[in-house]
């Protein structure tokens, strides 16, 4: 009985490790099919993920430069109004809070010659500085 329980635990651990490995090593697959009867074309895309650093971000643009890996050249990743940015705890943050050289994982699809980001998961929490000043004024009679 103890051996069966141990086997179940080991099997569950192996399945978990395989699932994590598959999640980290996703690939892009685009499948286009045409129905011979109706002529309807259907395109399916899956999302690819890549870990690296956000190199530059300009708020007035529609892209940021992202360096996937340490030896790779930075690549232009486009974002849309539907792109979500979350911190490691899953809280939504704005892209304007992202700073250069911030580690992240991006989930994207390729649309034509553009890499379009669907989601950005930051590896470190965004630090928002909040300064509060108090001024006390005294008047003398």
PyMOL commands that place a pseudoatom at each C-alpha (Angstrom):
pseudoatom trace, name=CA, resn=UNK, resi=1, chain=A, elem=C, hetatm=0, pos=[0.000, 0.000, 0.000]
pseudoatom trace, name=CA, resn=UNK, resi=2, chain=A, elem=C, hetatm=0, pos=[2.799, 2.438, 0.835]
pseudoatom trace, name=CA, resn=UNK, resi=3, chain=A, elem=C, hetatm=0, pos=[4.542, 1.587, -2.433]
pseudoatom trace, name=CA, resn=UNK, resi=4, chain=A, elem=C, hetatm=0, pos=[1.372, 2.398, -4.412]
pseudoatom trace, name=CA, resn=UNK, resi=5, chain=A, elem=C, hetatm=0, pos=[1.034, 5.761, -2.674]
pseudoatom trace, name=CA, resn=UNK, resi=6, chain=A, elem=C, hetatm=0, pos=[4.679, 6.572, -3.407]
pseudoatom trace, name=CA, resn=UNK, resi=7, chain=A, elem=C, hetatm=0, pos=[4.214, 5.608, -7.052]
pseudoatom trace, name=CA, resn=UNK, resi=8, chain=A, elem=C, hetatm=0, pos=[1.211, 7.935, -7.309]
pseudoatom trace, name=CA, resn=UNK, resi=9, chain=A, elem=C, hetatm=0, pos=[3.198, 10.792, -5.780]
pseudoatom trace, name=CA, resn=UNK, resi=10, chain=A, elem=C, hetatm=0, pos=[6.128, 10.201, -8.141]
pseudoatom trace, name=CA, resn=UNK, resi=11, chain=A, elem=C, hetatm=0, pos=[3.791, 9.952, -11.142]
pseudoatom trace, name=CA, resn=UNK, resi=12, chain=A, elem=C, hetatm=0, pos=[2.089, 13.211, -10.168]
pseudoatom trace, name=CA, resn=UNK, resi=13, chain=A, elem=C, hetatm=0, pos=[5.487, 14.890, -9.813]
pseudoatom trace, name=CA, resn=UNK, resi=14, chain=A, elem=C, hetatm=0, pos=[6.569, 13.658, -13.240]
pseudoatom trace, name=CA, resn=UNK, resi=15, chain=A, elem=C, hetatm=0, pos=[3.351, 14.925, -14.826]
pseudoatom trace, name=CA, resn=UNK, resi=16, chain=A, elem=C, hetatm=0, pos=[3.793, 18.306, -13.131]
pseudoatom trace, name=CA, resn=UNK, resi=17, chain=A, elem=C, hetatm=0, pos=[7.409, 18.575, -14.321]
pseudoatom trace, name=CA, resn=UNK, resi=18, chain=A, elem=C, hetatm=0, pos=[6.367, 17.702, -17.868]
pseudoatom trace, name=CA, resn=UNK, resi=19, chain=A, elem=C, hetatm=0, pos=[3.565, 20.277, -17.794]
pseudoatom trace, name=CA, resn=UNK, resi=20, chain=A, elem=C, hetatm=0, pos=[5.927, 23.005, -16.580]
pseudoatom trace, name=CA, resn=UNK, resi=21, chain=A, elem=C, hetatm=0, pos=[8.449, 22.049, -19.256]
pseudoatom trace, name=CA, resn=UNK, resi=22, chain=A, elem=C, hetatm=0, pos=[5.801, 22.222, -21.953]
pseudoatom trace, name=CA, resn=UNK, resi=23, chain=A, elem=C, hetatm=0, pos=[4.534, 25.566, -20.695]
pseudoatom trace, name=CA, resn=UNK, resi=24, chain=A, elem=C, hetatm=0, pos=[8.023, 27.039, -20.777]
pseudoatom trace, name=CA, resn=UNK, resi=25, chain=A, elem=C, hetatm=0, pos=[8.882, 25.635, -24.201]
pseudoatom trace, name=CA, resn=UNK, resi=26, chain=A, elem=C, hetatm=0, pos=[5.790, 26.596, -26.167]
pseudoatom trace, name=CA, resn=UNK, resi=27, chain=A, elem=C, hetatm=0, pos=[5.990, 26.862, -29.917]
pseudoatom trace, name=CA, resn=UNK, resi=28, chain=A, elem=C, hetatm=0, pos=[3.950, 28.813, -32.431]
pseudoatom trace, name=CA, resn=UNK, resi=29, chain=A, elem=C, hetatm=0, pos=[1.686, 26.754, -34.593]
pseudoatom trace, name=CA, resn=UNK, resi=30, chain=A, elem=C, hetatm=0, pos=[-0.450, 28.300, -37.305]
pseudoatom trace, name=CA, resn=UNK, resi=31, chain=A, elem=C, hetatm=0, pos=[-2.897, 26.020, -39.045]
pseudoatom trace, name=CA, resn=UNK, resi=32, chain=A, elem=C, hetatm=0, pos=[-4.909, 27.224, -42.020]
pseudoatom trace, name=CA, resn=UNK, resi=33, chain=A, elem=C, hetatm=0, pos=[-7.633, 25.015, -43.412]
pseudoatom trace, name=CA, resn=UNK, resi=34, chain=A, elem=C, hetatm=0, pos=[-10.090, 25.587, -46.256]
pseudoatom trace, name=CA, resn=UNK, resi=35, chain=A, elem=C, hetatm=0, pos=[-13.434, 23.841, -46.387]
pseudoatom trace, name=CA, resn=UNK, resi=36, chain=A, elem=C, hetatm=0, pos=[-13.708, 22.394, -49.920]
pseudoatom trace, name=CA, resn=UNK, resi=37, chain=A, elem=C, hetatm=0, pos=[-17.508, 22.691, -49.924]
pseudoatom trace, name=CA, resn=UNK, resi=38, chain=A, elem=C, hetatm=0, pos=[-18.009, 26.220, -48.598]
pseudoatom trace, name=CA, resn=UNK, resi=39, chain=A, elem=C, hetatm=0, pos=[-14.581, 27.687, -49.394]
pseudoatom trace, name=CA, resn=UNK, resi=40, chain=A, elem=C, hetatm=0, pos=[-14.342, 29.038, -45.844]
pseudoatom trace, name=CA, resn=UNK, resi=41, chain=A, elem=C, hetatm=0, pos=[-10.772, 29.501, -44.609]
pseudoatom trace, name=CA, resn=UNK, resi=42, chain=A, elem=C, hetatm=0, pos=[-10.022, 29.055, -40.922]
pseudoatom trace, name=CA, resn=UNK, resi=43, chain=A, elem=C, hetatm=0, pos=[-6.730, 30.104, -39.333]
pseudoatom trace, name=CA, resn=UNK, resi=44, chain=A, elem=C, hetatm=0, pos=[-5.708, 28.911, -35.872]
pseudoatom trace, name=CA, resn=UNK, resi=45, chain=A, elem=C, hetatm=0, pos=[-2.743, 30.355, -33.960]
pseudoatom trace, name=CA, resn=UNK, resi=46, chain=A, elem=C, hetatm=0, pos=[-1.166, 29.265, -30.739]
pseudoatom trace, name=CA, resn=UNK, resi=47, chain=A, elem=C, hetatm=0, pos=[0.848, 31.532, -28.511]
pseudoatom trace, name=CA, resn=UNK, resi=48, chain=A, elem=C, hetatm=0, pos=[4.603, 31.342, -28.054]
pseudoatom trace, name=CA, resn=UNK, resi=49, chain=A, elem=C, hetatm=0, pos=[6.423, 32.476, -24.934]
pseudoatom trace, name=CA, resn=UNK, resi=50, chain=A, elem=C, hetatm=0, pos=[9.898, 33.884, -24.551]
pseudoatom trace, name=CA, resn=UNK, resi=51, chain=A, elem=C, hetatm=0, pos=[11.842, 34.939, -21.446]
pseudoatom trace, name=CA, resn=UNK, resi=52, chain=A, elem=C, hetatm=0, pos=[14.294, 37.832, -21.505]
pseudoatom trace, name=CA, resn=UNK, resi=53, chain=A, elem=C, hetatm=0, pos=[14.566, 41.555, -20.748]
pseudoatom trace, name=CA, resn=UNK, resi=54, chain=A, elem=C, hetatm=0, pos=[12.573, 44.556, -21.869]
pseudoatom trace, name=CA, resn=UNK, resi=55, chain=A, elem=C, hetatm=0, pos=[15.314, 46.752, -23.314]
pseudoatom trace, name=CA, resn=UNK, resi=56, chain=A, elem=C, hetatm=0, pos=[13.430, 49.942, -24.201]
pseudoatom trace, name=CA, resn=UNK, resi=57, chain=A, elem=C, hetatm=0, pos=[9.861, 51.206, -24.070]
pseudoatom trace, name=CA, resn=UNK, resi=58, chain=A, elem=C, hetatm=0, pos=[8.585, 54.510, -25.476]
pseudoatom trace, name=CA, resn=UNK, resi=59, chain=A, elem=C, hetatm=0, pos=[5.070, 55.407, -24.260]
pseudoatom trace, name=CA, resn=UNK, resi=60, chain=A, elem=C, hetatm=0, pos=[3.982, 57.071, -27.521]
pseudoatom trace, name=CA, resn=UNK, resi=61, chain=A, elem=C, hetatm=0, pos=[4.910, 54.081, -29.696]
pseudoatom trace, name=CA, resn=UNK, resi=62, chain=A, elem=C, hetatm=0, pos=[3.137, 50.788, -30.360]
pseudoatom trace, name=CA, resn=UNK, resi=63, chain=A, elem=C, hetatm=0, pos=[6.128, 48.573, -29.584]
pseudoatom trace, name=CA, resn=UNK, resi=64, chain=A, elem=C, hetatm=0, pos=[8.932, 47.871, -27.136]
pseudoatom trace, name=CA, resn=UNK, resi=65, chain=A, elem=C, hetatm=0, pos=[12.342, 46.317, -27.679]
pseudoatom trace, name=CA, resn=UNK, resi=66, chain=A, elem=C, hetatm=0, pos=[12.765, 42.927, -26.045]
pseudoatom trace, name=CA, resn=UNK, resi=67, chain=A, elem=C, hetatm=0, pos=[15.920, 40.839, -25.774]
pseudoatom trace, name=CA, resn=UNK, resi=68, chain=A, elem=C, hetatm=0, pos=[15.032, 37.146, -25.631]
pseudoatom trace, name=CA, resn=UNK, resi=69, chain=A, elem=C, hetatm=0, pos=[17.931, 35.468, -23.853]
pseudoatom trace, name=CA, resn=UNK, resi=70, chain=A, elem=C, hetatm=0, pos=[21.341, 36.874, -23.026]
pseudoatom trace, name=CA, resn=UNK, resi=71, chain=A, elem=C, hetatm=0, pos=[23.128, 36.543, -26.375]
pseudoatom trace, name=CA, resn=UNK, resi=72, chain=A, elem=C, hetatm=0, pos=[20.238, 37.405, -28.703]
pseudoatom trace, name=CA, resn=UNK, resi=73, chain=A, elem=C, hetatm=0, pos=[19.788, 40.752, -30.415]
pseudoatom trace, name=CA, resn=UNK, resi=74, chain=A, elem=C, hetatm=0, pos=[16.845, 42.898, -29.244]
pseudoatom trace, name=CA, resn=UNK, resi=75, chain=A, elem=C, hetatm=0, pos=[13.647, 42.388, -31.236]
pseudoatom trace, name=CA, resn=UNK, resi=76, chain=A, elem=C, hetatm=0, pos=[10.714, 44.757, -31.761]
pseudoatom trace, name=CA, resn=UNK, resi=77, chain=A, elem=C, hetatm=0, pos=[7.577, 43.384, -30.071]
pseudoatom trace, name=CA, resn=UNK, resi=78, chain=A, elem=C, hetatm=0, pos=[4.307, 45.170, -30.885]
pseudoatom trace, name=CA, resn=UNK, resi=79, chain=A, elem=C, hetatm=0, pos=[1.538, 45.569, -28.329]
pseudoatom trace, name=CA, resn=UNK, resi=80, chain=A, elem=C, hetatm=0, pos=[-2.136, 46.435, -28.644]
pseudoatom trace, name=CA, resn=UNK, resi=81, chain=A, elem=C, hetatm=0, pos=[-4.845, 47.749, -26.346]
pseudoatom trace, name=CA, resn=UNK, resi=82, chain=A, elem=C, hetatm=0, pos=[-5.607, 44.084, -25.566]
pseudoatom trace, name=CA, resn=UNK, resi=83, chain=A, elem=C, hetatm=0, pos=[-2.051, 43.367, -24.340]
pseudoatom trace, name=CA, resn=UNK, resi=84, chain=A, elem=C, hetatm=0, pos=[-2.039, 42.735, -20.598]
pseudoatom trace, name=CA, resn=UNK, resi=85, chain=A, elem=C, hetatm=0, pos=[0.911, 43.354, -18.292]
pseudoatom trace, name=CA, resn=UNK, resi=86, chain=A, elem=C, hetatm=0, pos=[1.020, 41.606, -14.925]
pseudoatom trace, name=CA, resn=UNK, resi=87, chain=A, elem=C, hetatm=0, pos=[3.527, 41.436, -12.094]
pseudoatom trace, name=CA, resn=UNK, resi=88, chain=A, elem=C, hetatm=0, pos=[4.753, 38.122, -10.613]
pseudoatom trace, name=CA, resn=UNK, resi=89, chain=A, elem=C, hetatm=0, pos=[1.752, 38.040, -8.247]
pseudoatom trace, name=CA, resn=UNK, resi=90, chain=A, elem=C, hetatm=0, pos=[-0.720, 38.392, -11.141]
pseudoatom trace, name=CA, resn=UNK, resi=91, chain=A, elem=C, hetatm=0, pos=[-1.669, 42.012, -10.449]
pseudoatom trace, name=CA, resn=UNK, resi=92, chain=A, elem=C, hetatm=0, pos=[-2.318, 44.053, -13.568]
pseudoatom trace, name=CA, resn=UNK, resi=93, chain=A, elem=C, hetatm=0, pos=[0.119, 46.935, -14.092]
pseudoatom trace, name=CA, resn=UNK, resi=94, chain=A, elem=C, hetatm=0, pos=[0.459, 49.418, -16.924]
pseudoatom trace, name=CA, resn=UNK, resi=95, chain=A, elem=C, hetatm=0, pos=[3.166, 49.160, -19.532]
pseudoatom trace, name=CA, resn=UNK, resi=96, chain=A, elem=C, hetatm=0, pos=[4.265, 52.696, -18.635]
pseudoatom trace, name=CA, resn=UNK, resi=97, chain=A, elem=C, hetatm=0, pos=[5.487, 51.358, -15.257]
pseudoatom trace, name=CA, resn=UNK, resi=98, chain=A, elem=C, hetatm=0, pos=[7.978, 49.038, -16.977]
pseudoatom trace, name=CA, resn=UNK, resi=99, chain=A, elem=C, hetatm=0, pos=[11.612, 50.128, -16.878]
pseudoatom trace, name=CA, resn=UNK, resi=100, chain=A, elem=C, hetatm=0, pos=[14.583, 49.203, -19.131]
pseudoatom trace, name=CA, resn=UNK, resi=101, chain=A, elem=C, hetatm=0, pos=[16.389, 45.927, -18.360]
pseudoatom trace, name=CA, resn=UNK, resi=102, chain=A, elem=C, hetatm=0, pos=[13.365, 44.586, -16.504]
pseudoatom trace, name=CA, resn=UNK, resi=103, chain=A, elem=C, hetatm=0, pos=[13.193, 40.773, -16.801]
pseudoatom trace, name=CA, resn=UNK, resi=104, chain=A, elem=C, hetatm=0, pos=[9.926, 39.446, -18.203]
pseudoatom trace, name=CA, resn=UNK, resi=105, chain=A, elem=C, hetatm=0, pos=[8.247, 36.651, -20.108]
pseudoatom trace, name=CA, resn=UNK, resi=106, chain=A, elem=C, hetatm=0, pos=[6.215, 37.644, -23.142]
pseudoatom trace, name=CA, resn=UNK, resi=107, chain=A, elem=C, hetatm=0, pos=[3.459, 35.597, -24.749]
pseudoatom trace, name=CA, resn=UNK, resi=108, chain=A, elem=C, hetatm=0, pos=[3.026, 36.468, -28.392]
pseudoatom trace, name=CA, resn=UNK, resi=109, chain=A, elem=C, hetatm=0, pos=[1.855, 35.430, -31.822]
pseudoatom trace, name=CA, resn=UNK, resi=110, chain=A, elem=C, hetatm=0, pos=[3.297, 36.298, -35.192]
pseudoatom trace, name=CA, resn=UNK, resi=111, chain=A, elem=C, hetatm=0, pos=[0.915, 38.203, -37.433]
pseudoatom trace, name=CA, resn=UNK, resi=112, chain=A, elem=C, hetatm=0, pos=[2.465, 38.707, -40.848]
pseudoatom trace, name=CA, resn=UNK, resi=113, chain=A, elem=C, hetatm=0, pos=[5.927, 40.114, -40.201]
pseudoatom trace, name=CA, resn=UNK, resi=114, chain=A, elem=C, hetatm=0, pos=[5.025, 41.499, -36.754]
pseudoatom trace, name=CA, resn=UNK, resi=115, chain=A, elem=C, hetatm=0, pos=[5.453, 39.889, -33.356]
pseudoatom trace, name=CA, resn=UNK, resi=116, chain=A, elem=C, hetatm=0, pos=[2.289, 40.872, -31.457]
pseudoatom trace, name=CA, resn=UNK, resi=117, chain=A, elem=C, hetatm=0, pos=[2.372, 40.537, -27.674]
pseudoatom trace, name=CA, resn=UNK, resi=118, chain=A, elem=C, hetatm=0, pos=[-0.720, 39.202, -25.939]
pseudoatom trace, name=CA, resn=UNK, resi=119, chain=A, elem=C, hetatm=0, pos=[0.628, 39.172, -22.374]
pseudoatom trace, name=CA, resn=UNK, resi=120, chain=A, elem=C, hetatm=0, pos=[3.713, 40.333, -20.477]
pseudoatom trace, name=CA, resn=UNK, resi=121, chain=A, elem=C, hetatm=0, pos=[4.560, 38.726, -17.133]
pseudoatom trace, name=CA, resn=UNK, resi=122, chain=A, elem=C, hetatm=0, pos=[7.175, 40.702, -15.235]
pseudoatom trace, name=CA, resn=UNK, resi=123, chain=A, elem=C, hetatm=0, pos=[9.741, 38.718, -13.268]
pseudoatom trace, name=CA, resn=UNK, resi=124, chain=A, elem=C, hetatm=0, pos=[10.070, 41.371, -10.570]
pseudoatom trace, name=CA, resn=UNK, resi=125, chain=A, elem=C, hetatm=0, pos=[7.419, 43.535, -8.935]
pseudoatom trace, name=CA, resn=UNK, resi=126, chain=A, elem=C, hetatm=0, pos=[7.072, 47.067, -10.229]
pseudoatom trace, name=CA, resn=UNK, resi=127, chain=A, elem=C, hetatm=0, pos=[8.334, 49.536, -7.655]
pseudoatom trace, name=CA, resn=UNK, resi=128, chain=A, elem=C, hetatm=0, pos=[6.193, 52.634, -7.549]
pseudoatom trace, name=CA, resn=UNK, resi=129, chain=A, elem=C, hetatm=0, pos=[7.710, 55.466, -5.573]
pseudoatom trace, name=CA, resn=UNK, resi=130, chain=A, elem=C, hetatm=0, pos=[5.233, 57.342, -3.461]
pseudoatom trace, name=CA, resn=UNK, resi=131, chain=A, elem=C, hetatm=0, pos=[6.482, 60.432, -1.723]
pseudoatom trace, name=CA, resn=UNK, resi=132, chain=A, elem=C, hetatm=0, pos=[4.468, 62.202, 0.875]
pseudoatom trace, name=CA, resn=UNK, resi=133, chain=A, elem=C, hetatm=0, pos=[5.510, 65.518, 2.299]
pseudoatom trace, name=CA, resn=UNK, resi=134, chain=A, elem=C, hetatm=0, pos=[3.986, 67.369, 5.186]
pseudoatom trace, name=CA, resn=UNK, resi=135, chain=A, elem=C, hetatm=0, pos=[4.417, 71.055, 5.657]
pseudoatom trace, name=CA, resn=UNK, resi=136, chain=A, elem=C, hetatm=0, pos=[3.659, 72.673, 8.974]
pseudoatom trace, name=CA, resn=UNK, resi=137, chain=A, elem=C, hetatm=0, pos=[3.268, 76.387, 9.119]
pseudoatom trace, name=CA, resn=UNK, resi=138, chain=A, elem=C, hetatm=0, pos=[3.218, 78.268, 12.384]
pseudoatom trace, name=CA, resn=UNK, resi=139, chain=A, elem=C, hetatm=0, pos=[2.231, 81.849, 12.793]
pseudoatom trace, name=CA, resn=UNK, resi=140, chain=A, elem=C, hetatm=0, pos=[3.480, 84.018, 15.546]
pseudoatom trace, name=CA, resn=UNK, resi=141, chain=A, elem=C, hetatm=0, pos=[1.303, 86.727, 17.167]
for i in range(1, 141): cmd.bond("trace and resi %d" % i, "trace and resi %d" % (i + 1))
show_as sticks, trace
zoom trace
